[in-house]
């Protein structure tokens, strides 16, 4: 099969907000971390700043020069830790979803989550959240990957360009679509499902109008009003 990459015209290239956030999910956290290495060079492709990443995960992964155990942070000290790593020169955080389990003395982490995300924005930290699939997601992706469906062949640059269309900062602890995301199919071979924020779907469907993803029956609802389809779009990355 011949690879056909969608062009990314100069007018469509957008600078990444310094507080850009997205989620990457794979069969394992290690797989998500490996895929994230493909994204990091693109974050600085506009030449605005050099990406200096810190991996905050369960264990070190190949390709990352700087690592801290994710369990060494807690909810009360997370904003201080963010200020510390910014002072040390890090501007991109690759964060394990183990952060959901950080220690807290509070019954609810709402305030501490808000303080953490506020610190990320104030310190201009880009955040890429890596995680492993839930069992439900894994079953759904496995079954969907076996279907005879269109797999548009695109570049990662094109996908990220659409993810920057009318991008809004969102919470990390939110349903899929709170921030842009990529799900890696367990069958591999470059197959992913790319998910977008609801205001980005017009641009997404302009690029990929004839494909439907594993959860395309889902709809985004805001303030009790159905806004539109919000499922991830399957595609093939080289």
QUIGI-V603883 format. One record per pair of residues at least 12 apart in sequence whose ideal C-beta (glycine too) atoms are under 10 Angstrom apart, sorted by the first residue. I is the first residue (numbers start at 0). J is the second residue. D is the distance in whole Angstrom. If there is no record, write none. Layout:
BEGIN
i: <I & I>
j: <J & J>
d: <D & D>
END
This chain:
BEGIN
i: <0 & 0 & 0 & 1 & 2 & 2 & 2 & 2 & 2 & 2 & 3 & 3 & 3 & 4 & 4 & 4 & 4 & 4 & 4 & 4 & 4 & 5 & 5 & 5 & 5 & 5 & 5 & 5 & 5 & 5 & 5 & 5 & 5 & 6 & 6 & 6 & 7 & 7 & 7 & 7 & 7 & 7 & 7 & 7 & 8 & 11 & 11 & 11 & 11 & 11 & 11 & 11 & 11 & 12 & 12 & 12 & 12 & 12 & 12 & 13 & 13 & 13 & 13 & 13 & 13 & 13 & 13 & 13 & 14 & 14 & 14 & 14 & 14 & 14 & 14 & 15 & 15 & 15 & 15 & 15 & 15 & 15 & 15 & 15 & 15 & 15 & 15 & 15 & 15 & 16 & 16 & 16 & 16 & 16 & 16 & 16 & 17 & 17 & 17 & 17 & 17 & 17 & 17 & 17 & 17 & 17 & 17 & 18 & 18 & 18 & 18 & 18 & 18 & 18 & 18 & 18 & 18 & 18 & 18 & 19 & 19 & 19 & 19 & 19 & 19 & 19 & 19 & 19 & 19 & 19 & 19 & 19 & 19 & 20 & 20 & 20 & 20 & 20 & 20 & 20 & 20 & 20 & 20 & 20 & 20 & 20 & 20 & 20 & 20 & 20 & 20 & 20 & 20 & 21 & 21 & 21 & 21 & 21 & 21 & 21 & 21 & 21 & 21 & 21 & 21 & 21 & 21 & 21 & 21 & 21 & 22 & 22 & 22 & 22 & 22 & 22 & 22 & 22 & 22 & 22 & 22 & 22 & 22 & 22 & 22 & 22 & 22 & 22 & 22 & 23 & 23 & 23 & 23 & 23 & 23 & 23 & 23 & 23 & 23 & 23 & 23 & 23 & 23 & 24 & 24 & 24 & 24 & 24 & 24 & 24 & 24 & 24 & 24 & 24 & 24 & 24 & 24 & 24 & 24 & 24 & 24 & 25 & 25 & 25 & 25 & 25 & 25 & 25 & 25 & 25 & 25 & 25 & 25 & 26 & 26 & 26 & 26 & 26 & 26 & 26 & 26 & 26 & 27 & 27 & 27 & 27 & 27 & 28 & 28 & 28 & 28 & 28 & 28 & 28 & 28 & 28 & 28 & 28 & 29 & 29 & 29 & 29 & 29 & 29 & 29 & 30 & 30 & 30 & 30 & 30 & 30 & 30 & 31 & 31 & 31 & 31 & 31 & 31 & 31 & 31 & 31 & 31 & 31 & 31 & 31 & 31 & 32 & 32 & 32 & 32 & 32 & 32 & 32 & 32 & 32 & 32 & 32 & 32 & 32 & 32 & 33 & 33 & 33 & 33 & 33 & 33 & 34 & 34 & 34 & 34 & 34 & 34 & 34 & 35 & 35 & 35 & 35 & 35 & 35 & 35 & 35 & 35 & 35 & 35 & 36 & 36 & 36 & 36 & 36 & 36 & 37 & 37 & 37 & 37 & 38 & 38 & 38 & 38 & 38 & 38 & 38 & 38 & 38 & 38 & 39 & 39 & 39 & 39 & 39 & 39 & 39 & 39 & 40 & 41 & 41 & 41 & 41 & 41 & 41 & 42 & 42 & 42 & 42 & 42 & 43 & 43 & 43 & 44 & 44 & 48 & 48 & 48 & 48 & 49 & 49 & 49 & 50 & 50 & 50 & 50 & 51 & 51 & 51 & 51 & 51 & 51 & 51 & 51 & 52 & 52 & 52 & 52 & 52 & 52 & 52 & 52 & 52 & 52 & 53 & 53 & 53 & 53 & 53 & 53 & 53 & 53 & 53 & 53 & 53 & 53 & 53 & 54 & 54 & 54 & 54 & 54 & 54 & 54 & 54 & 54 & 54 & 54 & 55 & 55 & 55 & 55 & 55 & 55 & 55 & 55 & 55 & 55 & 55 & 55 & 55 & 55 & 55 & 55 & 55 & 56 & 56 & 56 & 56 & 56 & 56 & 56 & 56 & 56 & 56 & 57 & 57 & 57 & 57 & 57 & 57 & 58 & 60 & 60 & 63 & 65 & 65 & 65 & 65 & 65 & 66 & 67 & 67 & 67 & 67 & 68 & 68 & 69 & 69 & 69 & 69 & 69 & 69 & 69 & 70 & 70 & 70 & 70 & 70 & 70 & 71 & 72 & 72 & 72 & 72 & 72 & 72 & 73 & 73 & 73 & 73 & 73 & 73 & 74 & 74 & 74 & 74 & 74 & 74 & 74 & 74 & 74 & 74 & 74 & 74 & 74 & 75 & 75 & 75 & 75 & 75 & 75 & 75 & 75 & 75 & 76 & 76 & 76 & 76 & 77 & 77 & 77 & 77 & 77 & 77 & 77 & 77 & 77 & 77 & 77 & 78 & 78 & 78 & 78 & 78 & 78 & 78 & 78 & 78 & 78 & 79 & 79 & 80 & 80 & 80 & 81 & 81 & 81 & 81 & 81 & 81 & 81 & 81 & 81 & 81 & 81 & 82 & 82 & 82 & 82 & 83 & 84 & 84 & 85 & 85 & 85 & 85 & 85 & 85 & 86 & 89 & 89 & 89 & 90 & 90 & 90 & 90 & 91 & 91 & 91 & 91 & 91 & 92 & 92 & 92 & 92 & 92 & 92 & 92 & 93 & 93 & 93 & 93 & 93 & 94 & 94 & 94 & 94 & 94 & 94 & 94 & 94 & 95 & 95 & 95 & 95 & 96 & 96 & 96 & 96 & 96 & 96 & 97 & 97 & 98 & 98 & 98 & 98 & 98 & 98 & 99 & 99 & 99 & 99 & 101 & 108 & 109 & 112 & 112 & 112 & 113 & 115 & 116 & 116 & 116 & 116 & 116 & 119 & 119 & 120 & 126 & 126 & 126 & 127 & 127 & 128 & 128 & 128 & 128 & 130 & 132 & 132 & 132 & 132 & 136 & 136 & 136 & 136 & 136 & 136 & 137 & 137 & 137 & 138 & 138 & 139 & 139 & 139 & 139 & 139 & 140 & 140 & 140 & 140 & 140 & 140 & 140 & 140 & 140 & 140 & 140 & 140 & 140 & 141 & 141 & 141 & 141 & 142 & 143 & 143 & 143 & 143 & 143 & 143 & 143 & 143 & 143 & 143 & 143 & 144 & 144 & 144 & 144 & 144 & 144 & 144 & 144 & 144 & 145 & 146 & 146 & 148 & 148 & 148 & 148 & 148 & 148 & 149 & 149 & 149 & 149 & 149 & 149 & 149 & 150 & 150 & 150 & 150 & 150 & 150 & 150 & 150 & 150 & 150 & 151 & 151 & 151 & 151 & 151 & 151 & 151 & 151 & 151 & 152 & 152 & 152 & 152 & 152 & 153 & 153 & 153 & 153 & 153 & 153 & 153 & 153 & 153 & 154 & 154 & 154 & 155 & 155 & 155 & 155 & 155 & 155 & 157 & 157 & 157 & 157 & 157 & 158 & 158 & 158 & 158 & 158 & 158 & 158 & 158 & 158 & 158 & 158 & 159 & 159 & 159 & 160 & 160 & 161 & 161 & 161 & 161 & 161 & 161 & 161 & 161 & 161 & 161 & 161 & 161 & 161 & 162 & 162 & 162 & 162 & 162 & 162 & 162 & 162 & 162 & 162 & 162 & 163 & 163 & 163 & 164 & 164 & 164 & 164 & 164 & 164 & 164 & 164 & 164 & 164 & 165 & 165 & 165 & 165 & 165 & 165 & 165 & 166 & 166 & 166 & 166 & 166 & 166 & 167 & 167 & 167 & 167 & 169 & 174 & 174 & 174 & 175 & 175 & 175 & 175 & 175 & 175 & 175 & 176 & 176 & 176 & 176 & 176 & 176 & 176 & 176 & 176 & 176 & 176 & 176 & 177 & 177 & 177 & 178 & 178 & 178 & 179 & 179 & 179 & 179 & 179 & 179 & 180 & 180 & 180 & 180 & 180 & 180 & 181 & 181 & 181 & 181 & 181 & 182 & 182 & 182 & 182 & 182 & 182 & 183 & 184 & 184 & 184 & 188 & 188 & 189 & 189 & 189 & 189 & 190 & 190 & 190 & 190 & 191 & 191 & 191 & 191 & 191 & 191 & 192 & 192 & 192 & 192 & 192 & 192 & 192 & 192 & 192 & 192 & 193 & 193 & 193 & 193 & 193 & 193 & 193 & 194 & 194 & 194 & 194 & 194 & 194 & 195 & 195 & 195 & 195 & 196 & 196 & 197 & 197 & 197 & 197 & 197 & 197 & 197 & 197 & 198 & 198 & 198 & 199 & 200 & 200 & 200 & 200 & 200 & 200 & 200 & 201 & 203 & 203 & 203 & 204 & 204 & 204 & 206 & 206 & 207 & 207 & 207 & 210 & 210 & 210 & 211 & 211 & 211 & 211 & 211 & 212 & 212 & 212 & 212 & 212 & 212 & 212 & 213 & 213 & 213 & 213 & 214 & 214 & 214 & 214 & 215 & 215 & 215 & 215 & 215 & 215 & 216 & 216 & 216 & 217 & 217 & 217 & 218>
j: <150 & 152 & 235 & 152 & 152 & 153 & 154 & 189 & 235 & 237 & 151 & 152 & 153 & 152 & 153 & 154 & 155 & 156 & 157 & 236 & 237 & 151 & 152 & 153 & 154 & 156 & 157 & 158 & 160 & 161 & 206 & 207 & 234 & 154 & 156 & 157 & 153 & 154 & 156 & 157 & 158 & 159 & 160 & 161 & 160 & 156 & 157 & 160 & 161 & 163 & 164 & 202 & 206 & 44 & 45 & 156 & 159 & 160 & 163 & 45 & 159 & 160 & 161 & 162 & 163 & 164 & 165 & 166 & 42 & 44 & 45 & 46 & 47 & 48 & 163 & 41 & 42 & 43 & 44 & 45 & 47 & 48 & 50 & 91 & 125 & 159 & 162 & 163 & 166 & 120 & 123 & 125 & 163 & 166 & 167 & 168 & 42 & 47 & 48 & 90 & 91 & 119 & 120 & 122 & 123 & 124 & 125 & 116 & 117 & 119 & 120 & 121 & 122 & 123 & 124 & 125 & 126 & 166 & 168 & 42 & 91 & 123 & 124 & 125 & 126 & 127 & 159 & 162 & 163 & 166 & 168 & 178 & 179 & 92 & 94 & 116 & 119 & 120 & 124 & 125 & 126 & 127 & 128 & 166 & 167 & 168 & 169 & 170 & 171 & 177 & 178 & 179 & 180 & 35 & 38 & 125 & 126 & 127 & 128 & 159 & 162 & 166 & 169 & 171 & 178 & 179 & 180 & 181 & 193 & 194 & 94 & 96 & 126 & 127 & 128 & 129 & 130 & 169 & 171 & 173 & 175 & 176 & 177 & 178 & 179 & 180 & 181 & 182 & 194 & 35 & 37 & 38 & 93 & 127 & 128 & 129 & 130 & 179 & 180 & 181 & 182 & 183 & 191 & 96 & 128 & 129 & 130 & 131 & 132 & 133 & 136 & 137 & 140 & 175 & 180 & 181 & 182 & 183 & 191 & 192 & 194 & 129 & 130 & 131 & 132 & 137 & 181 & 182 & 183 & 184 & 185 & 187 & 191 & 131 & 132 & 137 & 140 & 141 & 183 & 184 & 185 & 187 & 129 & 130 & 131 & 132 & 183 & 56 & 57 & 58 & 60 & 69 & 95 & 96 & 97 & 129 & 130 & 131 & 56 & 57 & 58 & 60 & 61 & 129 & 131 & 60 & 129 & 131 & 132 & 183 & 185 & 187 & 56 & 60 & 93 & 95 & 96 & 127 & 128 & 129 & 130 & 131 & 132 & 181 & 182 & 183 & 54 & 56 & 57 & 58 & 59 & 60 & 61 & 62 & 63 & 93 & 95 & 127 & 129 & 130 & 60 & 61 & 62 & 63 & 129 & 183 & 127 & 129 & 155 & 181 & 183 & 191 & 236 & 52 & 54 & 60 & 62 & 63 & 91 & 93 & 127 & 128 & 129 & 181 & 52 & 60 & 61 & 62 & 63 & 93 & 62 & 155 & 181 & 236 & 50 & 52 & 91 & 93 & 125 & 127 & 155 & 158 & 159 & 181 & 51 & 52 & 62 & 63 & 91 & 93 & 125 & 127 & 155 & 154 & 155 & 156 & 158 & 159 & 160 & 90 & 91 & 125 & 127 & 159 & 90 & 91 & 125 & 156 & 159 & 90 & 91 & 123 & 125 & 88 & 90 & 91 & 89 & 90 & 91 & 125 & 64 & 65 & 84 & 87 & 88 & 89 & 90 & 91 & 64 & 65 & 66 & 89 & 90 & 91 & 92 & 93 & 125 & 127 & 65 & 66 & 67 & 84 & 87 & 88 & 89 & 90 & 91 & 92 & 93 & 94 & 124 & 66 & 67 & 68 & 69 & 91 & 92 & 93 & 94 & 95 & 127 & 129 & 67 & 68 & 69 & 70 & 71 & 72 & 80 & 84 & 89 & 92 & 93 & 94 & 95 & 97 & 98 & 126 & 129 & 68 & 69 & 70 & 93 & 94 & 95 & 96 & 97 & 98 & 129 & 69 & 70 & 95 & 96 & 97 & 129 & 95 & 93 & 129 & 93 & 84 & 87 & 88 & 89 & 93 & 93 & 80 & 84 & 89 & 92 & 95 & 97 & 94 & 95 & 96 & 97 & 98 & 100 & 101 & 95 & 97 & 98 & 100 & 101 & 102 & 101 & 94 & 97 & 98 & 101 & 102 & 115 & 98 & 101 & 102 & 103 & 104 & 111 & 98 & 100 & 101 & 102 & 103 & 104 & 105 & 108 & 110 & 111 & 112 & 114 & 115 & 101 & 102 & 103 & 104 & 105 & 108 & 111 & 114 & 115 & 101 & 102 & 111 & 115 & 98 & 101 & 103 & 108 & 111 & 112 & 114 & 115 & 116 & 118 & 119 & 111 & 113 & 114 & 115 & 116 & 117 & 118 & 119 & 121 & 122 & 114 & 118 & 92 & 115 & 118 & 114 & 115 & 116 & 117 & 118 & 119 & 120 & 121 & 122 & 124 & 126 & 118 & 121 & 122 & 124 & 122 & 122 & 124 & 118 & 119 & 121 & 122 & 123 & 124 & 122 & 122 & 124 & 125 & 122 & 123 & 124 & 125 & 123 & 124 & 125 & 126 & 127 & 119 & 122 & 124 & 125 & 126 & 127 & 128 & 125 & 126 & 127 & 128 & 129 & 119 & 124 & 126 & 127 & 128 & 129 & 130 & 171 & 128 & 129 & 130 & 131 & 128 & 129 & 130 & 131 & 171 & 172 & 129 & 130 & 112 & 115 & 128 & 130 & 171 & 172 & 112 & 130 & 171 & 172 & 115 & 172 & 172 & 170 & 171 & 172 & 170 & 171 & 168 & 169 & 170 & 171 & 172 & 168 & 171 & 168 & 168 & 171 & 178 & 178 & 181 & 171 & 172 & 178 & 180 & 180 & 182 & 183 & 184 & 185 & 175 & 182 & 185 & 192 & 213 & 214 & 182 & 184 & 185 & 185 & 213 & 182 & 192 & 212 & 213 & 214 & 182 & 183 & 184 & 185 & 186 & 190 & 191 & 192 & 212 & 213 & 214 & 231 & 233 & 184 & 185 & 186 & 213 & 213 & 184 & 186 & 190 & 192 & 211 & 212 & 213 & 214 & 215 & 231 & 233 & 184 & 185 & 186 & 187 & 188 & 190 & 192 & 213 & 233 & 186 & 213 & 233 & 209 & 210 & 211 & 212 & 213 & 233 & 207 & 209 & 210 & 211 & 233 & 234 & 235 & 184 & 188 & 189 & 190 & 191 & 210 & 233 & 234 & 235 & 236 & 206 & 207 & 208 & 209 & 210 & 232 & 233 & 234 & 235 & 189 & 234 & 235 & 236 & 237 & 191 & 193 & 206 & 207 & 232 & 234 & 235 & 236 & 237 & 234 & 236 & 237 & 181 & 191 & 193 & 234 & 236 & 237 & 193 & 206 & 207 & 234 & 236 & 179 & 181 & 191 & 193 & 195 & 203 & 206 & 207 & 232 & 234 & 236 & 179 & 181 & 193 & 202 & 206 & 179 & 193 & 195 & 199 & 200 & 201 & 202 & 203 & 204 & 205 & 206 & 207 & 232 & 178 & 179 & 180 & 181 & 193 & 194 & 195 & 196 & 199 & 202 & 203 & 179 & 199 & 202 & 179 & 195 & 196 & 198 & 199 & 200 & 201 & 202 & 203 & 205 & 195 & 196 & 197 & 198 & 199 & 201 & 202 & 178 & 179 & 195 & 196 & 198 & 199 & 196 & 197 & 198 & 199 & 196 & 217 & 219 & 229 & 192 & 194 & 214 & 217 & 229 & 230 & 231 & 194 & 195 & 196 & 197 & 199 & 200 & 214 & 217 & 219 & 229 & 230 & 231 & 194 & 196 & 197 & 194 & 195 & 196 & 193 & 194 & 195 & 196 & 199 & 203 & 192 & 193 & 194 & 195 & 196 & 231 & 193 & 194 & 231 & 234 & 236 & 194 & 212 & 213 & 214 & 231 & 233 & 236 & 213 & 233 & 235 & 235 & 236 & 234 & 235 & 236 & 237 & 233 & 234 & 235 & 236 & 231 & 232 & 233 & 234 & 235 & 236 & 210 & 212 & 213 & 214 & 215 & 230 & 231 & 232 & 233 & 234 & 207 & 212 & 231 & 232 & 233 & 234 & 236 & 212 & 214 & 229 & 230 & 231 & 232 & 229 & 230 & 231 & 232 & 219 & 229 & 218 & 219 & 220 & 221 & 226 & 227 & 228 & 229 & 219 & 226 & 227 & 229 & 219 & 226 & 227 & 228 & 229 & 230 & 232 & 227 & 228 & 231 & 232 & 227 & 228 & 232 & 232 & 234 & 232 & 233 & 234 & 232 & 233 & 234 & 228 & 230 & 231 & 232 & 233 & 228 & 229 & 230 & 231 & 232 & 233 & 234 & 230 & 231 & 232 & 233 & 228 & 229 & 230 & 231 & 228 & 229 & 230 & 231 & 232 & 233 & 228 & 229 & 230 & 229 & 230 & 231 & 230>
d: <9 & 8 & 9 & 9 & 5 & 10 & 9 & 10 & 8 & 6 & 9 & 5 & 9 & 7 & 6 & 5 & 10 & 9 & 7 & 10 & 7 & 8 & 8 & 5 & 7 & 9 & 5 & 9 & 9 & 10 & 6 & 9 & 10 & 9 & 10 & 8 & 10 & 7 & 5 & 5 & 10 & 9 & 5 & 10 & 9 & 10 & 8 & 5 & 9 & 9 & 9 & 9 & 10 & 8 & 7 & 8 & 10 & 6 & 9 & 8 & 9 & 6 & 10 & 9 & 4 & 7 & 10 & 8 & 10 & 10 & 5 & 10 & 6 & 10 & 8 & 8 & 5 & 8 & 9 & 8 & 8 & 9 & 9 & 10 & 7 & 8 & 9 & 7 & 9 & 9 & 9 & 8 & 8 & 6 & 9 & 8 & 10 & 9 & 8 & 7 & 10 & 10 & 8 & 9 & 4 & 8 & 6 & 9 & 10 & 6 & 4 & 9 & 9 & 6 & 7 & 7 & 8 & 10 & 6 & 8 & 9 & 10 & 10 & 5 & 8 & 9 & 9 & 9 & 8 & 7 & 8 & 9 & 9 & 10 & 9 & 8 & 8 & 9 & 9 & 7 & 5 & 8 & 7 & 9 & 10 & 7 & 7 & 9 & 7 & 9 & 5 & 8 & 10 & 9 & 8 & 9 & 8 & 6 & 7 & 9 & 7 & 10 & 10 & 10 & 5 & 5 & 6 & 7 & 10 & 9 & 10 & 8 & 9 & 8 & 4 & 8 & 7 & 10 & 7 & 10 & 8 & 10 & 8 & 6 & 8 & 4 & 8 & 9 & 8 & 5 & 10 & 8 & 9 & 6 & 7 & 5 & 7 & 10 & 7 & 5 & 8 & 7 & 9 & 9 & 9 & 8 & 5 & 7 & 5 & 9 & 7 & 10 & 9 & 9 & 7 & 7 & 5 & 7 & 10 & 9 & 10 & 8 & 8 & 6 & 7 & 10 & 9 & 8 & 4 & 9 & 8 & 10 & 10 & 7 & 6 & 7 & 9 & 10 & 7 & 9 & 5 & 9 & 10 & 10 & 5 & 9 & 10 & 7 & 6 & 9 & 8 & 10 & 6 & 8 & 8 & 6 & 6 & 5 & 9 & 9 & 8 & 6 & 9 & 9 & 9 & 10 & 9 & 8 & 9 & 6 & 9 & 9 & 10 & 9 & 9 & 9 & 9 & 9 & 9 & 4 & 6 & 7 & 9 & 9 & 10 & 7 & 7 & 7 & 10 & 10 & 10 & 4 & 9 & 8 & 7 & 7 & 8 & 9 & 5 & 10 & 7 & 7 & 7 & 10 & 9 & 9 & 10 & 8 & 9 & 7 & 6 & 8 & 9 & 9 & 9 & 9 & 9 & 9 & 10 & 6 & 5 & 9 & 6 & 9 & 9 & 9 & 9 & 5 & 8 & 9 & 10 & 6 & 10 & 8 & 9 & 10 & 10 & 9 & 10 & 7 & 7 & 10 & 7 & 9 & 10 & 6 & 9 & 9 & 7 & 8 & 9 & 8 & 10 & 10 & 7 & 6 & 10 & 6 & 10 & 9 & 7 & 6 & 9 & 9 & 9 & 9 & 10 & 8 & 9 & 7 & 10 & 9 & 10 & 10 & 8 & 10 & 9 & 7 & 5 & 8 & 9 & 8 & 9 & 9 & 6 & 5 & 5 & 7 & 8 & 7 & 10 & 7 & 8 & 4 & 7 & 6 & 9 & 8 & 5 & 8 & 7 & 6 & 8 & 9 & 4 & 9 & 7 & 6 & 7 & 9 & 9 & 5 & 7 & 10 & 9 & 10 & 8 & 5 & 9 & 8 & 10 & 9 & 5 & 8 & 5 & 10 & 8 & 7 & 9 & 9 & 10 & 6 & 7 & 5 & 6 & 9 & 8 & 10 & 10 & 8 & 5 & 10 & 7 & 8 & 4 & 9 & 7 & 10 & 7 & 6 & 8 & 6 & 10 & 6 & 10 & 9 & 9 & 9 & 7 & 9 & 9 & 10 & 7 & 10 & 9 & 9 & 8 & 10 & 10 & 9 & 9 & 7 & 4 & 9 & 5 & 6 & 9 & 8 & 9 & 7 & 9 & 8 & 8 & 9 & 10 & 9 & 10 & 7 & 6 & 9 & 9 & 10 & 5 & 4 & 7 & 9 & 9 & 9 & 10 & 5 & 7 & 4 & 8 & 7 & 5 & 9 & 4 & 8 & 9 & 7 & 9 & 8 & 7 & 7 & 8 & 10 & 7 & 9 & 10 & 9 & 9 & 10 & 10 & 8 & 7 & 10 & 10 & 7 & 9 & 7 & 4 & 9 & 7 & 9 & 8 & 10 & 5 & 6 & 9 & 7 & 4 & 9 & 9 & 9 & 10 & 8 & 10 & 9 & 8 & 9 & 7 & 9 & 9 & 4 & 6 & 10 & 8 & 5 & 6 & 10 & 6 & 8 & 6 & 10 & 10 & 8 & 8 & 9 & 9 & 9 & 4 & 7 & 6 & 9 & 9 & 7 & 10 & 8 & 6 & 6 & 6 & 10 & 7 & 4 & 8 & 7 & 7 & 10 & 5 & 7 & 5 & 7 & 9 & 10 & 8 & 5 & 8 & 6 & 10 & 10 & 6 & 7 & 5 & 7 & 9 & 8 & 8 & 6 & 7 & 9 & 6 & 7 & 4 & 8 & 9 & 9 & 10 & 9 & 9 & 8 & 8 & 10 & 8 & 9 & 10 & 9 & 9 & 7 & 9 & 8 & 9 & 7 & 8 & 6 & 8 & 9 & 8 & 9 & 6 & 7 & 9 & 9 & 9 & 6 & 10 & 7 & 9 & 10 & 10 & 6 & 10 & 8 & 8 & 10 & 7 & 8 & 10 & 8 & 9 & 7 & 10 & 10 & 9 & 9 & 10 & 10 & 6 & 10 & 10 & 9 & 10 & 10 & 5 & 7 & 6 & 8 & 5 & 6 & 8 & 9 & 10 & 7 & 10 & 6 & 10 & 9 & 9 & 8 & 5 & 8 & 10 & 8 & 8 & 10 & 10 & 8 & 10 & 7 & 4 & 9 & 10 & 10 & 7 & 5 & 7 & 5 & 9 & 9 & 6 & 9 & 8 & 8 & 8 & 9 & 9 & 10 & 7 & 8 & 9 & 10 & 6 & 8 & 6 & 5 & 9 & 8 & 9 & 10 & 10 & 10 & 9 & 7 & 10 & 8 & 6 & 6 & 4 & 10 & 8 & 5 & 10 & 8 & 6 & 8 & 8 & 5 & 7 & 9 & 7 & 5 & 8 & 7 & 10 & 9 & 7 & 8 & 10 & 5 & 7 & 7 & 9 & 10 & 7 & 7 & 9 & 9 & 9 & 10 & 6 & 8 & 10 & 7 & 10 & 9 & 10 & 9 & 8 & 8 & 5 & 9 & 9 & 9 & 10 & 9 & 7 & 8 & 8 & 10 & 9 & 9 & 9 & 8 & 8 & 6 & 6 & 9 & 10 & 5 & 5 & 10 & 9 & 6 & 9 & 9 & 9 & 4 & 9 & 9 & 8 & 9 & 6 & 8 & 7 & 9 & 9 & 8 & 8 & 10 & 10 & 8 & 9 & 8 & 5 & 9 & 8 & 4 & 8 & 10 & 10 & 8 & 10 & 5 & 6 & 9 & 8 & 9 & 7 & 10 & 7 & 9 & 7 & 6 & 10 & 7 & 9 & 7 & 9 & 9 & 9 & 10 & 6 & 8 & 9 & 8 & 9 & 7 & 6 & 7 & 6 & 6 & 9 & 9 & 10 & 9 & 6 & 5 & 9 & 9 & 10 & 8 & 10 & 9 & 10 & 7 & 8 & 7 & 6 & 6 & 7 & 10 & 9 & 8 & 4 & 8 & 10 & 7 & 5 & 7 & 8 & 10 & 9 & 7 & 9 & 8 & 10 & 6 & 9 & 10 & 9 & 8 & 10 & 8 & 10 & 9 & 5 & 5 & 6 & 7 & 8 & 6 & 8 & 8 & 9 & 7 & 6 & 8 & 6 & 10 & 5 & 6 & 8 & 10 & 8 & 4 & 6 & 5 & 8 & 9 & 9 & 6 & 5 & 8 & 6 & 9 & 8 & 9 & 8 & 7 & 4 & 7 & 8 & 10 & 8 & 8 & 9 & 9 & 9 & 4 & 9 & 7 & 5 & 6 & 9 & 6 & 9 & 9 & 10 & 10 & 8 & 9 & 6 & 7 & 7 & 9 & 9 & 9 & 10 & 10 & 6 & 9 & 8 & 8 & 9 & 9 & 5 & 9 & 7 & 6 & 6 & 7 & 8 & 7 & 10 & 8 & 8 & 9 & 10 & 4 & 4 & 5 & 5 & 9 & 7 & 7 & 10 & 7 & 9 & 8 & 4 & 7 & 6 & 9 & 4 & 8 & 8 & 10 & 8 & 10 & 7 & 6 & 5 & 9 & 9>
END
